[in-house]
C-alpha cells in the first residue's frame, strides 16, 4: 500500500506546468520507508517545512503518511506558520496557528483532506501530524515514518518526553527525512530553479569561487544552468553543471560559480538569478545574499590528532591513514600522534577525552575512527577560519639545547575584546628503534583492505605480527596548555596586522627515548578561541635543519620477506654508493622493488 501511494505521488510530481494538483515530498529518490523514534510511549509531533518560490500562491489541501495501525491515538494533521508550543499542565504542547483536524489511520496510512485549503505565502508553511503512542510494541517503538534525505526542512520533531522543544532532526536521525506527502493545488513551472545561500566569503585579491546550493523549482531534471549576478556595482554571468537534480520541486544539489574580484573589503549584497536550465530560457526568482570580502584569505588547515600505541594491534589503521594522507595532500595535512603505553608515550595529558585506541579527533571537536580520516578531513576543509597562522623555529644557542618557536597570526577582520590564544606542540619525525615492535592484527587478513589502503596497507596485511623496523612520525614529545596562553594574542585586533608570540622548548625536558634526530623536530602551532580552547587553525614549522616540512615515509626500512636483500644503493642525484649516507637513499632490492630510505645523521 505504501509503495503504491509513493509511486503515484512521484508520478504526479513529474507533470508539466499545466498540472493543477501536485504531491510534494522530500522523498526525491523514491526510497523505501524506514522507522524512527525514541522507544517511549509519548506524544509525537512531526512536521516538514514547505518553502520554495514555485509554491507561493499554491494551496495545501491535504497530507498522507504511514502511521502504525495499532496502539496509536489522538491522531491529527495540521498547518502552522511557525513551530510553536504552549504550556499545558506543566508540559510543552504543540500549538499550530493555522488549522488542525482530527484524522484516522486506515491500513497503516493517515490520509487527511483539510476543510479549508491554505494558500502558501512567501516564507512558506509548516505541515505536520501528531499522535499518541498508547502502548509500546514492535511498531510503536519507532513510530515515525522516514526515508533517506538531507534537506534540513525535511524532518522536525517535538515529543512530550524526549524532545521538549521543536528541533530539526535530519542529522540526528542519520540523514533521514519524513516520508510525508503533501497535496498541493496550483500551477507549477516545468523549468525553474533558484540559488540558496546566505553569506559567502571571498578576498580582494582573487575571484571568489563559491560552492552554491541550487534548488529545483520546477518539475524537470536539471543538469546545467546559466545564471546572471550582480555585486558591488558589477554584473556578471556564467554557466555551470551540477549533479543531476531530480525533477521534483524542492530537490537540490550543489554547483560551483565564479564571482568577479571585489576590491573593497567588507560586506556586499550579492544577487543571483538562473536564466537557463539545460539550455532552455527560464523565468526564475532572483535570490539575494551576502558576499563578505576579506583583505586576504586565511589558509584552512584542519588538525588531526591520533591516539595510538605499539601494543595496539588495530592501531596500524591510524598509522596508515596519517602516512597516506601526508603523501596525498602534502603540507596542508597537519597531524599529531599521541602514544600510549609505549616508549613514545611521553605526553600524559591529551587535548581530547579518548574512548579507546585507536582513535582520532579532527579540529578537537569530531571524534572519528582513524579509517574515517580520509573523508572526514575534507569535510573540515570547506570553511574559512577566523585567522591565518605561520610558525618558524630556531635553536636558542649553538649547543642546540632549546628550540624557540615563533607563531605569527593574522586576522581578516577587526576584533574588539577578542580572546584568541596560541599553543604549541613539539613534534618528532623519523623516530625508530630496533626494539620497537608494532602489534598488527591485520596480518594475513586481506578482507581488511578497505581499512588499510595502498602499499602501506599491504605492508601490514601481508606482514607479520608484530611489525618490526617501522619509523614513527608526527609524535608529540612536548606540549603547552592546549587551550592556549592567555594574552598571546591582543584583545584589540586590526585586520591584516601580524601578531607574533614565542615559546621555548628545552630539550633537557624531552624524554631521551624520543629525541631521535633533533634536526627532524618541528613545532605545530595551534590558534584557539577563548578559555574554552575552541580550535581555529594551525600550522607546522619547517624542520630544525631548515628543510620544509614534508612527508617522511615510515615503512621504507621494513622488509617482510627474509629472502629479499639489498643489491644497490644510490643518492637522490643517482650516484651509486657502497654504504648508507645521511638523508634520502634510493635502495634497490633483490625482488626488483625500489624504496626511498631515510638515513639519520649520526
C-alpha positions in Angstrom: 0.0 0.0 0.0 2.7 2.5 1.0 4.8 1.7 -2.1 1.8 2.2 -4.5 1.0 5.5 -2.8 4.6 6.8 -3.1 4.8 5.8 -6.8 1.6 7.7 -7.5 2.9 10.8 -5.7 6.1 10.9 -7.6 4.3 10.4 -10.9 2.2 13.5 -10.3 5.4 15.5 -9.4 6.6 15.0 -13.0 3.7 16.6 -14.7 4.2 19.8 -16.7 3.4 23.3 -15.8 -0.3 22.9 -16.6 -0.8 20.5 -13.7 -3.3 21.7 -11.1 -2.5 19.1 -8.5 0.9 18.1 -7.3 2.1 15.8 -4.4 5.1 17.2 -2.6 7.5 15.0 -0.6 11.1 15.2 0.5 11.5 11.6 -0.7 13.0 12.7 -4.0 14.6 9.4 -4.8 11.5 7.2 -4.1 13.3 5.4 -1.2 11.6 2.8 0.9 10.2 3.8 4.2 12.0 3.1 7.5 11.2 3.8 11.1 12.5 6.4 13.6 11.6 7.2 17.2 12.5 7.2 20.8 11.3 3.9 22.2 8.8 5.6 24.6 5.1 5.8 25.0 4.7 9.5 24.4 3.1 12.1 22.1 4.9 12.7 18.8 4.5 15.9 16.7 6.1 15.6 13.2 6.5 18.4 10.6 8.1 19.4 7.4 8.6 23.0 6.0 7.4 23.8 2.5 9.3 26.9 1.3 10.0 27.1 -2.4 9.4 30.1 -4.6 7.3 28.0 -7.0 4.9 27.1 -4.2 4.0 30.7 -3.3 0.3 31.1 -4.1 -0.4 27.3 -4.3 -2.9 25.8 -1.8 -2.2 23.0 0.7 -5.2 20.6 0.5 -4.1 17.5 2.5 -1.4 15.1 3.6 -0.8 11.4 3.8 1.8 9.5 5.6 2.4 6.0 7.1 1.5 5.6 10.7 1.4 2.4 12.8 -2.0 0.7 12.8 -2.3 -0.2 16.4 -1.6 1.4 19.8 -2.0 4.9 18.4 -4.4 7.6 19.5 -5.4 11.3 19.2 -4.2 11.4 15.5 -4.4 14.8 13.8 -3.0 16.7 10.8 -2.3 20.4 11.0 -0.6 23.5 9.4 1.2 26.4 11.1 3.2 29.5 10.2 5.9 28.6 12.7 6.6 25.6 15.0 5.0 26.8 18.3 4.4 25.3 21.7 2.2 26.2 24.6 2.4 25.0 28.2 -0.4 22.8 29.4 -0.2 21.1 32.8 3.5 21.9 33.0 4.3 20.3 29.6 5.0 21.9 26.2 2.2 21.1 23.8 2.1 21.7 20.0 0.2 24.8 19.1 -0.4 25.2 15.4 -1.9 28.6 14.4 -3.5 27.8 11.0 -5.6 24.7 11.3 -5.7 21.3 13.0 -8.0 18.4 12.0 -8.6 15.0 13.5 -7.5 12.1 11.4 -7.9 8.3 11.2 -5.3 5.7 10.5 -6.6 3.2 7.9 -4.5 0.2 6.8 -1.4 1.9 8.3 -2.0 5.3 6.5 -3.1 8.7 7.7 -4.9 10.4 4.8 -6.3 13.8 5.7 -8.0 16.5 3.5 -8.1 19.9 5.2 -11.5 21.5 5.5 -10.1 24.8 4.1 -7.1 24.8 1.7 -4.4 27.1 2.8 -2.6 29.4 0.4 1.2 29.3 0.8 2.7 32.7 1.4 6.3 33.9 0.9 8.2 32.4 3.7 6.4 29.1 3.4 4.4 27.0 5.8 4.9 24.0 8.2 2.7 21.0 7.6 2.6 18.1 10.1 0.8 15.5 12.0 0.5 14.3 15.7 -0.3 11.1 17.5 -0.1 9.5 20.9 1.7 6.2 21.4 -0.7 4.4 23.8 1.3 1.2 24.2 4.9 0.2 23.3 5.0 -2.6 20.7 7.3 -3.5 17.8 5.7 -0.9 15.5 5.4 1.9 18.1 9.0 1.8 19.5 10.0 3.9 16.4 6.6 5.1 15.0 7.8 7.9 12.7 7.9 7.0 9.0 11.2 8.3 7.4 13.3 7.9 4.3 16.8 8.8 3.3 17.4 12.5 2.7 19.4 15.5 3.7 17.2 18.6 3.4 17.1 20.3 6.8 13.4 21.2 6.4 12.6 17.6 5.8 12.1 16.5 9.4 11.1 18.4 12.6 10.0 16.5 15.7 8.7 17.5 19.1 7.6 14.9 21.7 6.1 15.1 25.1 9.0 13.4 26.8 12.2 13.0 24.7 12.1 16.3 22.7 10.7 19.1 24.9 11.3 21.6 22.1 11.0 21.5 18.3 14.2 20.5 16.6 15.3 19.7 13.0 16.1 16.0 13.3 17.6 15.2 9.9 21.2 14.8 11.1 20.2 13.2 14.4 18.0 10.7 12.5 21.1 9.6 10.4 20.3 11.6 7.3 16.6 10.9 7.0 13.5 12.9 6.3 9.8 12.4 6.8 8.1 10.3 4.2 5.0 12.6 4.4 3.3 13.6 1.1 1.6 16.9 1.0 -1.1 17.6 -1.7 -0.9 21.0 -3.4 -3.1 22.7 -5.9 -1.8 25.4 -8.2 0.1 26.0 -11.4 3.7 24.8 -11.2 6.6 25.6 -13.7 8.1 22.9 -15.8 11.6 24.5 -15.6 12.7 26.9 -12.8 15.5 26.9 -10.2 16.9 29.2 -7.5 20.1 29.6 -5.7 20.1 29.1 -2.0 22.8 30.8 0.0 23.5 33.0 3.0 27.0 34.5 3.4 29.8 33.8 1.0 33.4 34.7 1.8 36.0 36.0 -0.7 39.1 38.1 -0.8 40.1 41.4 -2.5 42.9 39.6 -4.5 41.1 36.8 -6.4 37.7 36.0 -7.9 35.5 34.1 -5.4 34.9 30.5 -6.4 31.8 29.6 -4.4 30.0 26.3 -3.9 26.3 27.1 -4.1 23.2 25.1 -3.4 20.8 25.1 -6.3 17.1 24.2 -5.7 14.8 22.9 -8.3 11.7 25.0 -8.6 10.2 23.0 -11.5 9.3 19.5 -12.5 12.1 18.8 -14.9 15.5 17.3 -14.1 18.4 19.8 -14.0 21.9 19.1 -15.3 23.1 22.5 -16.2 22.3 26.2 -15.6 23.2 29.6 -16.9 23.0 32.5 -14.5 23.4 36.2 -14.1 24.5 38.1 -11.0 25.4 41.5 -9.5 27.6 42.6 -6.7 29.3 45.9 -5.7 28.2 47.7 -8.9 29.3 44.8 -11.2 27.2 42.5 -13.2 28.4 39.1 -14.4 27.1 35.9 -15.9 28.2 32.3 -16.3 27.2 28.7 -16.7 27.8 25.6 -14.6 26.9 22.0 -14.4 25.5 20.1 -11.4 25.0 16.5 -10.4 21.5 15.7 -11.9 18.8 17.2 -9.7 15.6 15.1 -9.8 12.6 16.7 -11.5 10.8 17.4 -8.2 10.2 20.8 -6.8 12.4 21.2 -3.7 15.1 18.8 -4.8 18.6 20.3 -4.7 22.3 19.8 -5.4 25.4 21.9 -5.4 27.2 23.7 -8.2 30.3 26.0 -8.4 30.1 29.5 -9.7 32.8 32.3 -10.0 32.2 35.8 -8.7 34.4 38.5 -10.1 37.0 40.3 -7.9 35.6 42.8 -5.5 38.3 45.2 -4.4 36.6 46.7 -1.4 36.8 44.7 1.8 33.5 44.4 3.7 30.0 43.1 3.2 28.3 43.4 -0.2 24.8 42.4 -1.4 25.0 39.6 -3.9 22.1 38.8 -6.2 21.9 35.7 -8.4 19.3 34.5 -10.9 19.0 31.4 -13.1 18.4 32.3 -16.7 18.7 28.9 -18.5 18.1 25.3 -17.5 19.5 22.6 -19.7 19.9 25.2 -22.4 16.2 26.5 -22.2 15.4 30.1 -21.3 13.5 30.3 -18.0 11.9 32.8 -15.7 13.3 32.2 -12.2 13.4 34.2 -9.0 16.3 36.4 -8.1 17.9 35.4 -4.8 19.9 37.8 -2.6 22.6 37.0 0.0 25.8 38.5 1.3 29.3 38.4 0.0 31.9 39.1 2.7 35.2 40.3 1.3 38.4 39.8 3.3 41.7 41.7 2.6 43.3 38.2 2.4 42.0 34.6 2.6 43.2 32.6 5.6 44.5 29.1 4.7 42.4 26.5 6.4 44.5 23.6 7.9 42.4 21.1 9.8 44.3 19.5 12.7 44.2 15.7 13.0 45.2 14.3 16.4 45.7 10.5 16.5 45.8 8.2 19.6 47.9 5.1 19.2 50.3 2.6 20.8 52.7 -0.1 19.9 50.7 -2.6 21.9 47.5 -1.9 20.0 47.0 -4.4 17.2 44.4 -2.2 15.4 46.5 0.9 15.6 48.2 0.4 12.3 44.9 1.7 10.9 45.8 5.2 12.1 49.4 4.8 11.1 48.4 4.0 7.5 45.9 6.9 7.5 48.3 9.5 8.6 51.1 8.4 6.3 48.8 8.1 3.3 47.2 11.5 3.8 50.5 13.2 4.1 51.6 11.6 0.8 48.3 12.6 -0.8 47.8 16.1 0.5 51.3 17.4 1.4 52.0 20.2 4.0 48.3 21.1 4.3 47.8 17.9 6.2 48.8 18.6 9.8 48.8 15.6 12.2 50.0 14.9 15.7 50.2 11.4 17.2 49.9 10.8 20.9 51.3 7.4 22.0 50.0 5.4 24.9 51.8 2.6 26.9 55.0 2.5 24.8 58.4 4.3 24.8 56.9 7.2 22.7 54.2 7.8 25.3 55.7 10.9 26.8 52.6 13.1 26.8 50.2 12.2 29.7 47.5 14.8 29.3 45.6 14.7 26.0 43.6 17.5 24.4 40.6 15.2 24.0 38.8 12.6 26.0 39.8 9.4 24.3 37.3 6.4 24.5 39.8 3.9 23.3 42.6 3.0 20.9 43.0 3.6 18.0 41.1 6.9 17.8 41.4 10.3 16.3 40.0 13.8 16.5 39.7 16.4 13.8 39.8 20.0 15.0 39.4 18.7 18.5 35.6 18.5 18.0 34.9 15.5 15.9 35.9 12.1 17.3 36.4 9.6 14.4 37.8 6.2 13.8 41.2 6.6 12.1 39.7 5.0 9.0 37.4 7.9 8.7 40.2 10.5 8.4 40.4 10.0 4.6 36.9 11.5 4.1 36.5 13.4 7.4 39.5 15.7 6.8 37.9 17.1 3.6 34.7 17.9 5.5 36.7 20.3 7.6 38.4 22.0 4.7 35.3 23.6 3.3 35.2 26.7 5.6 37.2 29.8 6.2 38.9 30.1 9.6 38.9 33.3 11.6 42.7 33.7 11.4 45.8 32.6 9.5 48.9 31.2 11.1 52.6 30.8 10.4 55.3 29.3 12.6 59.1 29.4 12.5 61.7 27.6 14.7 65.3 28.2 15.6 67.9 27.0 18.1 68.3 29.2 21.1 72.1 28.6 21.2 74.9 26.9 19.3 74.7 23.9 21.6 71.1 23.2 20.5 69.8 22.9 24.0 66.4 24.5 23.3 64.0 25.3 20.5 62.3 28.6 20.1 59.1 28.6 18.2 57.5 31.9 16.9 53.9 31.9 15.8 52.6 34.7 13.7 48.8 35.2 13.4 46.8 37.4 11.1 43.1 38.0 11.0 40.9 39.2 8.1 38.6 41.2 10.3 38.9 43.7 13.1 38.1 42.4 16.6 37.4 44.2 19.8 37.6 42.3 23.1 38.9 39.2 21.4 40.3 36.2 23.3 42.4 34.3 20.7 45.3 32.2 22.1 48.3 30.3 20.9 49.6 26.9 22.0 52.5 24.8 20.8 53.2 21.1 20.2 56.8 19.9 19.8 56.7 17.1 17.2 59.4 14.5 16.3 59.6 12.8 12.9 61.8 9.9 11.9 61.8 8.0 15.3 62.9 4.4 15.1 64.4 1.8 17.4 65.2 -1.8 16.7 63.4 -2.9 19.9 60.1 -1.2 18.9 57.5 -3.6 17.5 54.1 -2.6 16.3 51.3 -5.1 17.1 49.5 -6.0 13.9 46.1 -7.7 14.0 45.8 -7.1 10.2 48.4 -9.7 9.4 47.1 -12.3 7.0 43.7 -10.7 6.7 43.2 -9.3 3.1 39.5 -8.7 4.0 40.6 -5.6 5.8 42.0 -4.0 2.6 39.3 -1.3 2.6 40.5 -0.1 6.0 44.2 -0.3 5.0 44.6 1.2 1.5 47.6 1.3 -0.8 51.0 -0.2 -0.4 51.2 0.9 3.2 48.1 -1.2 4.0 49.6 -4.1 2.1 52.7 -4.0 4.3 50.6 -4.7 7.4 48.1 -7.1 5.7 50.9 -9.1 4.1 53.4 -8.6 7.0 54.0 -10.3 10.3 52.6 -9.7 13.8 54.3 -7.7 15.2 55.9 -5.5 12.5 59.5 -4.5 13.2 61.6 -1.7 11.8 58.9 1.0 11.5 59.8 4.7 11.6 57.3 6.8 13.5 56.4 10.4 12.6 54.2 13.2 14.0 55.0 12.1 17.5 54.1 14.7 20.2 57.0 14.9 22.6 56.2 18.2 24.4 53.2 20.4 24.7 52.0 23.7 26.2 48.5 24.3 27.6 46.1 23.1 24.9 43.7 26.0 25.5 46.5 28.4 24.6 48.3 31.1 26.6 46.2 34.0 27.7 47.4 37.2 26.2 49.4 35.6 23.5 47.1 37.5 21.0 46.0 41.0 21.9 42.3 41.7 22.6 42.2 44.5 20.1 42.9 43.2 16.6 43.3 45.1 13.3 42.6 43.2 10.1 45.7 42.2 8.3 48.1 43.1 11.0 50.6 40.5 12.2 50.7 39.4 15.8 53.7 37.3 16.9 54.3 35.2 20.0 57.2 32.9 21.0 57.7 29.8 23.2 60.8 27.9 24.1 61.1 24.1 24.4 64.0 22.9 26.5 65.3 19.6 25.1 66.6 18.7 28.5 63.0 18.2 29.5 62.3 15.9 26.5 62.4 12.2 27.1 65.6 10.8 25.7 63.8 7.9 24.0 62.0 10.2 21.6 64.6 12.8 20.9 65.5 10.9 17.7 67.2 13.2 15.3 66.8 16.8 16.6 67.1 18.1 13.1 63.8 16.4 12.3 61.9 18.0 15.1 59.3 20.7 14.3 56.6 22.7 16.1 52.9 22.7 15.4 51.3 26.0 16.5 47.6 26.0 17.2 45.3 29.0 17.3 42.4 28.7 19.7 39.5 30.9 20.7 38.9 31.8 24.4 39.4 29.9 27.5 37.3 27.0 26.1 40.1 26.1 23.7 37.8 26.0 20.6 40.0 25.2 17.6 40.5 27.9 15.0 43.6 27.0 12.8 47.1 25.5 12.9 50.3 25.3 11.0 53.6 23.4 11.2 57.1 24.8 11.1 59.9 23.5 8.9 62.3 21.0 10.5 65.1 22.3 12.7 67.6 21.7 9.9 65.7 24.3 7.8 64.2 21.8 5.3 60.5 22.4 4.6 58.2 20.0 6.4 57.4 17.2 4.0 56.1 13.7 4.3 58.6 11.2 5.7 57.7 7.6 4.9 57.7 5.4 8.0 57.9 2.0 6.3 60.8 2.0 4.0 63.1 0.3 6.4 60.6 -2.6 6.8 61.3 -5.8 4.9 58.8 -8.6 5.4 60.4 -11.3 3.3 63.7 -12.6 4.8 64.8 -13.7 1.3 64.7 -10.1 -0.1 68.0 -8.3 0.2 69.6 -5.0 -0.9 71.5 -5.2 -4.2 72.3 -1.5 -4.8 72.0 1.9 -3.2 72.0 5.4 -4.7 71.8 9.0 -3.6 68.9 11.2 -4.8 71.0 12.5 -7.7 71.7 9.0 -9.0 75.2 8.4 -7.6 75.9 4.8 -6.6 77.1 4.4 -3.0 78.6 1.5 -1.2 77.2 2.4 2.3 74.3 4.4 3.6 74.7 8.2 3.7 72.6 10.7 5.8 69.5 11.8 4.1 67.3 10.1 1.5 68.9 6.9 -0.1 67.4 5.1 -3.0 67.6 1.3 -2.4 67.1 -1.4 -5.0 66.3 -4.9 -3.6 66.7 -8.4 -5.0 62.9 -8.8 -5.7 63.1 -5.8 -8.1 61.5 -3.3 -5.8 62.9 0.2 -5.2 62.4 2.1 -2.0 63.4 5.5 -0.6 65.1 5.1 2.8 65.6 8.0 5.2 69.0 7.6 6.9 69.5 9.6 10.1 72.6 11.6 10.7 75.0 10.1 13.3 
